[in-house]
Structures are given as C-alpha cells and as structure tokens.
Amino acid sequence: MGFLSPAETLEILGDKAKAKTQISFFRLFLLSVLGGTFIAEGFLACIRISGTMPSQWGSFASFMGGCLFPVGLVAIVLVGGELATGNMMVMTIGVFQKKNSVRDLIYNWGVVMAGNMIGGILIAYLFGHIVGMTEGAFLDKTLAIANARINDPPLVALISGIGCNIFVCMAVWIATGAKDSAGKIFGMWFPIVVFVTVGFQHVVANAFVIPAAIFSGDSDITWLSYIENFVIVFIGNAIGGSLAFALPCCLMHSQKVKHVSECDTQKVIERIS
C-alpha cells in the first residue's frame, strides 16, 4: 500500500478536472445518477444497521452505521460515478491550475448535482418506499435523521455542510493519491465514517433520506422545506470543498509540483481512465 505525494495528487486531480470537461452530457449525467444511487445505497445500509440499535448505545449506533456508509464512495471511485461534493474540490483545483474554466465548473456542478438528486430520490422511492427498507422498524431512524436535517437552523446547516465536505474531499484526495485499490478503500473509509458519525449534512445523502421520509407519509416535511435545505447545504458543501479544502491545498502544494514529462502525463491519463 503506497501513496503519492500531495503535490502529485494535486496534479492528478487537476488533470481529472480537465478530463471531466471532455465527457459528453449524456455520459456525465448517467454517471451522476449512478453516483447518487451509490451514496443512497450506502445511507440505506447505514439506516438498516443503526435503525434498531438500542437508544442507550448513543453515538456507537451512529458509528456502526457510519462504518457501512462509505461503501457508496468506494463504489463511485472503483466502479465509476460522479459525485457533486467531490467535484466541488476537483473542478475548483482545475480552475486554480487553469485546466478548466469557471463556466466548466458551474456546468459540471449543475449536471452532476441534478443526476445525484435523481439517483438519491429513485433509491428513496424504490427501495425505501416500494420495498419498505426505510419503513417498519427502520422508520423512526429515517424520520429522526430527516427531521434533524430539516430542523437545523440555516447557519447551522451551512456550517454543517462545510464540515461535511472537508471530510468527503479528504477521502477523495486520499483515494486519488493511493496507488492500489486497498489503499483507496482504506483511505476513503475513515473520513466518511467521521462525517457520518458526527452528523454533518451532505447534500447528496440528504437527497435520499429526506425524500424517503416524505414518501413514508408519516412526516410533516414538505418538498419546499427540502428544497430550502438543499440550497443551504449545497452552498455549505461548495464552500467546504472549494474554499476550505481545494484552495489551501493548492496554496500549499502547487508550487512544489515538478515539470510533468510526456511519460508522466501518459501515466496520469492511464490512472484517470
């Protein structure tokens, strides 16, 4: 298990941002829907493991659920998929390195976020509502999580979103720098477990759990209140990924990147593909 240096990782992430600008709309959108379903399925597993644990267990129940949640990001990285929160870091690095434009960034964030939302809502309806995986013994947990997200005051939700995406981008950064699959999985796991256990707000995860609560028919949450939460958490995640994570990493490591030869460039392209 080995890892690239931070400067090398930064360079690869910039090249990834450039590569994302060359993906067709149709492929980018399908990868985004796939990414949204992966995150939703990870959250579904989290609810299934923690939903019936005794309340006396407190945060340990959240920790146990958090240990399963990362499977969504693992699938995105190893199987393929697009995730808006990770792209908030990647596309911003591309802008700082002048490998893509701000227009490219806005386009990518918009398309990927739309696809992620559709993927999350599909899993909430098909698996959560039709199959009933978030109902019955697991309904209380689903409602508790969704209500906690919706009832956070705007400033709390914003800051929670910032904190969340620092950990998500940390996971994506470590996975990018890992030289093998074992390193990628190991590196991704712990930052995601932390953000889930703490209870930070993730805009893509919310696209599953809040609609799941709405579809249950036992919640007072409305689609309007979900959209309001979405906007605030999206902004928080964007700040966390772009300004709180990507910017400092670029300032710290971009000056240390050595000249990339044609051979090195080919290796980067192979790693991306």
Beta strands, then each sheet from edge to edge (+ up, - down):
end
